[in-house]
Amino acid sequence: MDLYSLSVIGYSYGASMEADLVVQAIKNARKKGKFRKNAIFHSDLGSQYTSNKVEDYLKELNLRHSYSKKGYPYDNASMESFNAILKKEEVNLHEYETFEEAKLSIFEFIEGWYNRKRIHSSIDYKVPNEIENEVE
């Protein structure tokens, strides 16, 4: 998530949360061209985020890694809020038949709704894509 625009810029899907999933999410964000100079990658202290694989990849990209304090979710409040919205407005409302169906629905939620149509009071009741377009 870009904390300036609140746009979800990199994500990936998997049956379990492992370092490869994090690296793929970062790669997906890079493909969109959404990294700004001196960007900071912020995460909690989960083992997938603190793994050598993720740390090495961040170093390769010259990204600094910032961590939430242990047991303090407020450091990552924007992402925690997005996760709650995703669950409340999409995942908990549907029963997916397949993993592929779930992936497609989540993709449509993020790219079709959250980033393009869902207004946010913290960015003057605009949508994330509006904010990104103002900066470019």
KEKE-3310 file (N, C-alpha, C; in steps of 0.2 Angstrom, whole numbers, plus 5000, padded with zeros to 4 digits):
npx = (5004:5003:5006:5004:4994:4985:4983:4982:4996:5004:5002:5000:4995:4992:4992:4998:5006:5021:5039:5041:5029:5028:5039:5035:5024:5030:5037:5027:5022:5032:5031:5021:5026:5026:5035:5043:5057:5069:5060:5051:5049:5037:5033:5025:5032:5032:5038:5039:5041:5053:5062:5077:5077:5067:5073:5086:5081:5075:5086:5093:5085:5087:5079:5073:5069:5057:5050:5035:5032:5034:5019:5011:5000:4997:5007:5006:4994:4986:4987:4982:4969:4965:4965:4955:4944:4944:4941:4928:4920:4922:4928:4922:4909:4906:4907:4919:4921:4933:4951:4955:4944:4942:4954:4952:4940:4946:4955:4947:4940:4951:4957:4946:4937:4942:4954:4949:4936:4932:4929:4939:4940:4952:4959:4953:4941:4942:4947:4960:4966:4964:4972:4984:4985:4985:4998:5007)
npy = (4994:5011:5024:5037:5039:5029:5018:5001:4994:4982:4965:4948:4931:4916:4899:4898:4909:4914:4918:4919:4924:4937:4942:4941:4950:4962:4962:4963:4976:4983:4981:4988:5001:5009:5012:5025:5035:5032:5025:5016:5000:4994:4983:4970:4960:4947:4931:4928:4941:4945:4936:4930:4929:4940:4951:4951:4953:4966:4974:4972:4980:4992:4997:5003:4994:4995:4991:4986:4989:4975:4967:4979:4985:4997:5004:4999:5003:5007:4997:4986:4991:4991:4977:4973:4979:4973:4960:4962:4968:4960:4946:4940:4940:4931:4914:4905:4894:4889:4892:4900:4907:4914:4922:4930:4937:4944:4952:4959:4967:4974:4981:4986:4991:4996:5004:5012:5017:5017:5029:5039:5045:5050:5055:5067:5063:5057:5045:5032:5031:5044:5052:5047:5051:5064:5066:5062)
npz = (5000:4996:5006:5004:4994:4998:4989:4984:4980:4977:4978:4981:4979:4988:4995:5008:5019:5015:5012:4998:4993:4998:4992:4978:4979:4980:4969:4960:4963:4958:4945:4941:4942:4953:4963:4972:4973:4986:4993:5007:5014:5023:5037:5047:5060:5056:5051:5038:5033:5039:5034:5026:5012:5009:5014:5007:4994:4996:4999:4987:4979:4984:4994:5010:5025:5036:5052:5061:5079:5090:5094:5092:5083:5077:5071:5058:5054:5042:5033:5041:5042:5028:5027:5035:5029:5016:5021:5027:5017:5005:5006:5017:5013:5003:4996:4990:4976:4971:4972:4962:4958:4970:4969:4958:4962:4972:4966:4957:4967:4973:4962:4954:4963:4976:4974:4963:4965:4979:4991:5003:5018:5024:5014:5009:5005:4992:4979:4979:4966:4961:4969:4966:4952:4953:4958:4948)
capx = (5000:5006:5003:5001:4987:4981:4982:4985:5000:5007:4999:5000:4990:4995:4988:5001:5010:5028:5043:5040:5023:5030:5044:5031:5020:5035:5039:5020:5021:5037:5029:5016:5030:5024:5040:5046:5064:5069:5054:5052:5045:5035:5029:5026:5038:5031:5044:5040:5044:5060:5066:5083:5074:5064:5078:5090:5077:5074:5093:5094:5081:5089:5073:5074:5064:5054:5046:5031:5035:5030:5012:5009:4997:4995:5012:5004:4986:4983:4987:4977:4962:4963:4964:4948:4939:4944:4937:4921:4917:4922:4929:4917:4902:4906:4910:4922:4922:4940:4956:4956:4938:4944:4959:4948:4936:4950:4958:4942:4939:4956:4958:4940:4933:4946:4958:4946:4929:4930:4932:4943:4940:4958:4962:4949:4935:4944:4949:4967:4969:4964:4978:4990:4985:4987:5005:5010)
capy = (5000:5017:5027:5044:5038:5023:5014:4995:4993:4976:4960:4941:4926:4909:4895:4900:4915:4913:4924:4920:4928:4944:4945:4942:4956:4968:4962:4966:4983:4986:4981:4994:5007:5013:5014:5031:5036:5032:5021:5012:4995:4993:4977:4968:4956:4940:4927:4929:4948:4945:4931:4932:4930:4946:4956:4951:4957:4973:4976:4972:4986:4998:4999:5002:4990:4997:4986:4988:4986:4969:4968:4985:4985:5004:5006:4997:5004:5008:4990:4983:4994:4988:4970:4973:4981:4967:4954:4964:4970:4955:4939:4937:4940:4926:4907:4904:4887:4888:4897:4904:4911:4919:4927:4934:4942:4949:4956:4964:4971:4979:4985:4988:4995:4999:5009:5016:5019:5018:5035:5038:5052:5053:5058:5072:5060:5055:5038:5032:5033:5051:5055:5045:5054:5071:5067:5060)
capz = (5000:4996:5011:5002:4991:5000:4984:4985:4974:4976:4981:4978:4982:4990:5000:5014:5019:5015:5010:4991:4992:4999:4986:4972:4980:4979:4961:4956:4964:4954:4938:4940:4942:4958:4968:4972:4975:4993:4996:5013:5014:5030:5038:5054:5062:5054:5049:5030:5031:5041:5031:5022:5005:5008:5016:5002:4989:4997:4998:4979:4976:4988:4999:5017:5028:5043:5055:5067:5085:5092:5097:5091:5076:5075:5066:5052:5054:5036:5030:5045:5040:5022:5028:5038:5023:5012:5024:5028:5011:5000:5008:5022:5010:4998:4997:4983:4974:4969:4973:4956:4959:4975:4967:4953:4966:4976:4961:4955:4973:4974:4956:4951:4968:4981:4971:4958:4967:4986:4994:5009:5022:5026:5008:5007:5001:4985:4979:4979:4960:4960:4972:4962:4946:4955:4959:4942)
cpx = (5004:5003:5001:4995:4982:4980:4986:4989:5003:5004:5000:4996:4994:4991:4991:5005:5017:5032:5042:5034:5024:5035:5040:5026:5024:5036:5032:5020:5026:5035:5024:5020:5028:5029:5043:5053:5064:5063:5056:5047:5043:5031:5029:5032:5037:5037:5044:5043:5051:5065:5072:5081:5071:5069:5083:5087:5077:5081:5095:5091:5083:5083:5075:5068:5063:5049:5041:5034:5031:5024:5009:5006:4996:5001:5010:4996:4983:4982:4982:4970:4960:4961:4957:4943:4939:4940:4929:4917:4917:4923:4924:4910:4901:4909:4912:4923:4929:4944:4956:4950:4939:4949:4956:4944:4940:4953:4953:4940:4944:4957:4952:4936:4937:4950:4955:4940:4928:4933:4935:4943:4947:4962:4957:4943:4936:4946:4956:4969:4969:4970:4984:4991:4987:4995:5009:5011)
cpy = (5006:5021:5034:5043:5033:5018:5007:4994:4987:4971:4953:4936:4919:4906:4896:4906:4914:4918:4925:4924:4935:4946:4946:4948:4962:4968:4965:4973:4986:4986:4986:5001:5011:5014:5021:5031:5036:5029:5017:5006:4994:4987:4976:4963:4949:4937:4928:4936:4948:4940:4934:4933:4937:4952:4957:4955:4964:4977:4977:4978:4992:5001:4998:4998:4993:4992:4989:4985:4980:4970:4975:4987:4992:5006:5004:4998:5004:5001:4986:4985:4991:4981:4969:4974:4976:4961:4956:4965:4965:4948:4936:4936:4934:4919:4906:4896:4885:4893:4902:4909:4917:4924:4932:4939:4947:4954:4962:4969:4976:4984:4989:4993:4999:5005:5014:5020:5021:5024:5034:5045:5055:5056:5063:5069:5058:5047:5038:5033:5040:5054:5053:5049:5062:5072:5066:5066)
cpz = (5000:5001:5010:4999:4993:4995:4986:4979:4972:4981:4978:4982:4983:4995:5007:5013:5020:5011:5002:4989:4993:4994:4980:4973:4978:4972:4958:4957:4959:4947:4936:4940:4947:4964:4967:4974:4983:4997:5002:5012:5021:5031:5045:5055:5060:5050:5041:5029:5033:5038:5027:5015:5004:5009:5010:4996:4990:4997:4990:4976:4979:4992:5006:5020:5035:5046:5061:5073:5087:5096:5097:5084:5073:5071:5059:5051:5047:5032:5034:5043:5033:5023:5030:5033:5018:5014:5024:5022:5005:5003:5012:5019:5005:5000:4990:4982:4973:4971:4968:4956:4965:4973:4962:4957:4969:4972:4959:4961:4973:4968:4953:4956:4972:4979:4966:4961:4974:4989:5001:5012:5023:5020:5005:5003:4994:4985:4978:4972:4958:4963:4968:4956:4947:4955:4952:4937)
residu = (MET:ASP:LEU:TYR:SER:LEU:SER:VAL:ILE:GLY:TYR:SER:TYR:GLY:ALA:SER:MET:GLU:ALA:ASP:LEU:VAL:VAL:GLN:ALA:ILE:LYS:ASN:ALA:ARG:LYS:LYS:GLY:LYS:PHE:ARG:LYS:ASN:ALA:ILE:PHE:HIS:SER:ASP:LEU:GLY:SER:GLN:TYR:THR:SER:ASN:LYS:VAL:GLU:ASP:TYR:LEU:LYS:GLU:LEU:ASN:LEU:ARG:HIS:SER:TYR:SER:LYS:LYS:GLY:TYR:PRO:TYR:ASP:ASN:ALA:SER:MET:GLU:SER:PHE:ASN:ALA:ILE:LEU:LYS:LYS:GLU:GLU:VAL:ASN:LEU:HIS:GLU:TYR:GLU:THR:PHE:GLU:GLU:ALA:LYS:LEU:SER:ILE:PHE:GLU:PHE:ILE:GLU:GLY:TRP:TYR:ASN:ARG:LYS:ARG:ILE:HIS:SER:SER:ILE:ASP:TYR:LYS:VAL:PRO:ASN:GLU:ILE:GLU:ASN:GLU:VAL:GLU)
# end
